[in-house]
């Protein structure tokens, strides 16, 4: 969908003449009360569920969660997935033309925040004629957007489902983001963010960024179970510093290569920065309870025991701040071995929890 | 000290005509029974204690631990620090001439292992006329060397003090090493490890490697306490993806820059690979108790509660395997907030523990 009007951003800049890519699943009911917005995290998109016709293996990134008969049941709900501004899967981003200059944005694409994405999503919903969301749902950075919805548009969200998220990033998380960004920015093929003009891609940096991401989204336990100290080839050591010796090295290199083939480097910078900046308590001198006083929605928070980037402790901070404000909050801490990635995976307890929340609470329309 | 004779390495290669840089502190006693060898970790050297005359701020890396009247008291002990082969602080390494070719080694420097370092250290001690060590002491990778001493030369070590170490690296640790190595190897200035010939240094890669190291050597708690989400400049956000916004970013960039000015890229590869390869249980189908059956020394093991790269769990594996062999083992798990770095820091309980072990156990000579 095209938006001609300027969208004012938190940075003070504006963006105009932009597109938002989105998909919908299910049917909007007569009183338009069954809409569920799904917000995506770092490298996902508006393609939340289902397969594209004739394209096997094109399942949406949350296809286990969303669809007919699934925990978020599209026989009941009208689900909307939106690709965020600045991303690289269809919505306007750094690889598109800046209408003010006629040149590709590149590094000049404005910095976008979680709040900006939510504002853009709200405009899209207005166009779709949806005044109120039955629920907004997201994991990780998507969870931050869900939380922000309840603060920016408190009267337009009935339920917020915030999975594996945090009220802000701690220093260690910012640090990992910063290393990834430095790897990209210092890649000679980055050209200050204007690599498109040079017909190159800063793949070295993207690979390193993705490898760091992969390590930190997994738990120590799952890495040991999956790879341990297993060698890639047979039993004999090669004694090499540059060749692959252990399976884990091979896996990481493969993931890095794959990512560098499709992900935009400027998008990576923008999205990690949005993560860094999100901090609703900042305007309240760090008092999260005060920051969340505006929220009117009912909440479900979910965290995973081995998630060390968005640990249960961080979800509990949100829960406490909501309880301080006497909000209706359900909270589940799921004992799963998969680290941060758990929010994308099939775990029967997790799936049943989301299903029962949507069936018993969100589906009470009107 | 120069060694003309070829040293056979685990890889099957040999290294000859090499130098080992070392320092000693205190006085070797008449029956040569008070020698303590200190093994270093990733970016340290033979300069363990004391200051160089006329060079302020040149304290050794373990100066809080070793010296006259200190926990390892050089009024009692004769302490030896050795720079490992392949390092970049005086011993023969990748930046030196390969006697076989007359060219700088670069990437052709042979892969060296913990076991190779121990063999080289043992040769040095023979030259110094020291048949038996009162103790071998090391933290992290240095602790691996201390442990390996008790297996390679069981009758030549009376005590082994193994601090913040592990019986091998787990998958996550190998993964972090691999990302750091890829950052170096894919830096266009690396030139396959022969950057010396090109008059350049792969500083981009070294910076990234060091930033990753710094994050993982600290604990989440200490990073939050030290930096949190503090902005570098005032209170206003800059909304930039490339400028420094948070203090933690500034700190990491500074540490990366500093490191890239003095550390050798090939050494980084070699030393992280030595970490990856160390695994005494490997030849025993993973049975650490069987692997440690050879050890005859008495042991002190120390770990730190917030060290997530060399966690207490890993030290306890060593303790258990030693107890299975009915070795004399003392073990302390110190509740310190500083993560892996704690082994280098002043903590009264830690310092007193090492002091009392050396006073009451190691100092019983003869």
Boltz contact constraints between the chains, C-beta under 6 A:
constraints:
  - contact:
      token1: [A, 11]
      token2: [B, 239]
      max_distance: 6.0
  - contact:
      token1: [A, 111]
      token2: [B, 239]
      max_distance: 6.0
  - contact:
      token1: [A, 170]
      token2: [B, 224]
      max_distance: 6.0
  - contact:
      token1: [A, 171]
      token2: [B, 223]
      max_distance: 6.0
  - contact:
      token1: [A, 171]
      token2: [B, 224]
      max_distance: 6.0
  - contact:
      token1: [A, 171]
      token2: [B, 227]
      max_distance: 6.0
  - contact:
      token1: [A, 171]
      token2: [B, 228]
      max_distance: 6.0
  - contact:
      token1: [A, 171]
      token2: [B, 248]
      max_distance: 6.0
  - contact:
      token1: [A, 172]
      token2: [B, 220]
      max_distance: 6.0
  - contact:
      token1: [A, 172]
      token2: [B, 223]
      max_distance: 6.0
  - contact:
      token1: [A, 174]
      token2: [B, 246]
      max_distance: 6.0
  - contact:
      token1: [A, 174]
      token2: [B, 248]
      max_distance: 6.0
  - contact:
      token1: [A, 175]
      token2: [B, 215]
      max_distance: 6.0
  - contact:
      token1: [A, 175]
      token2: [B, 248]
      max_distance: 6.0
  - contact:
      token1: [A, 175]
      token2: [B, 252]
      max_distance: 6.0
  - contact:
      token1: [A, 178]
      token2: [B, 249]
      max_distance: 6.0
  - contact:
      token1: [A, 178]
      token2: [B, 252]
      max_distance: 6.0
  - contact:
      token1: [A, 179]
      token2: [B, 211]
      max_distance: 6.0
  - contact:
      token1: [A, 179]
      token2: [B, 212]
      max_distance: 6.0
  - contact:
      token1: [A, 183]
      token2: [B, 208]
      max_distance: 6.0
  - contact:
      token1: [A, 185]
      token2: [B, 242]
      max_distance: 6.0
  - contact:
      token1: [A, 186]
      token2: [B, 204]
      max_distance: 6.0
  - contact:
      token1: [A, 188]
      token2: [B, 188]
      max_distance: 6.0
  - contact:
      token1: [A, 204]
      token2: [B, 186]
      max_distance: 6.0
  - contact:
      token1: [A, 208]
      token2: [B, 183]
      max_distance: 6.0
  - contact:
      token1: [A, 211]
      token2: [B, 179]
      max_distance: 6.0
  - contact:
      token1: [A, 212]
      token2: [B, 179]
      max_distance: 6.0
  - contact:
      token1: [A, 215]
      token2: [B, 175]
      max_distance: 6.0
  - contact:
      token1: [A, 220]
      token2: [B, 172]
      max_distance: 6.0
  - contact:
      token1: [A, 223]
      token2: [B, 171]
      max_distance: 6.0
  - contact:
      token1: [A, 223]
      token2: [B, 172]
      max_distance: 6.0
  - contact:
      token1: [A, 224]
      token2: [B, 170]
      max_distance: 6.0
  - contact:
      token1: [A, 224]
      token2: [B, 171]
      max_distance: 6.0
  - contact:
      token1: [A, 227]
      token2: [B, 171]
      max_distance: 6.0
  - contact:
      token1: [A, 228]
      token2: [B, 171]
      max_distance: 6.0
  - contact:
      token1: [A, 239]
      token2: [B, 11]
      max_distance: 6.0
  - contact:
      token1: [A, 239]
      token2: [B, 111]
      max_distance: 6.0
  - contact:
      token1: [A, 241]
      token2: [B, 269]
      max_distance: 6.0
  - contact:
      token1: [A, 241]
      token2: [B, 273]
      max_distance: 6.0
  - contact:
      token1: [A, 242]
      token2: [B, 185]
      max_distance: 6.0
  - contact:
      token1: [A, 246]
      token2: [B, 174]
      max_distance: 6.0
  - contact:
      token1: [A, 248]
      token2: [B, 171]
      max_distance: 6.0
  - contact:
      token1: [A, 248]
      token2: [B, 174]
      max_distance: 6.0
  - contact:
      token1: [A, 248]
      token2: [B, 175]
      max_distance: 6.0
  - contact:
      token1: [A, 249]
      token2: [B, 178]
      max_distance: 6.0
  - contact:
      token1: [A, 252]
      token2: [B, 175]
      max_distance: 6.0
  - contact:
      token1: [A, 252]
      token2: [B, 178]
      max_distance: 6.0
  - contact:
      token1: [A, 269]
      token2: [B, 241]
      max_distance: 6.0
  - contact:
      token1: [A, 273]
      token2: [B, 241]
      max_distance: 6.0
